[in-house]
Amino acid sequence: MGAETEFLTPTHRYDDIINLPHPISRTHTPMSMEARAAQFMPFAALTGHAEAIRETARRHMEKWEE
């Protein structure tokens, strides 16, 4: 048997907990849907990077056109 077949073989490792109810915290209130969605919003780690590239390209084009 190949590694892929072994990977797809059911192991039943979690049969004892799979149908348990989801735990609900008594100390932490659930997040709002908006706050939860904000965690998955795109993040611009390089803020201003695209503008810097455009500015560099513009300056090089000015030199090239002269």
Long-range contacts (C-beta under 8 A, 24 or more apart in sequence): none
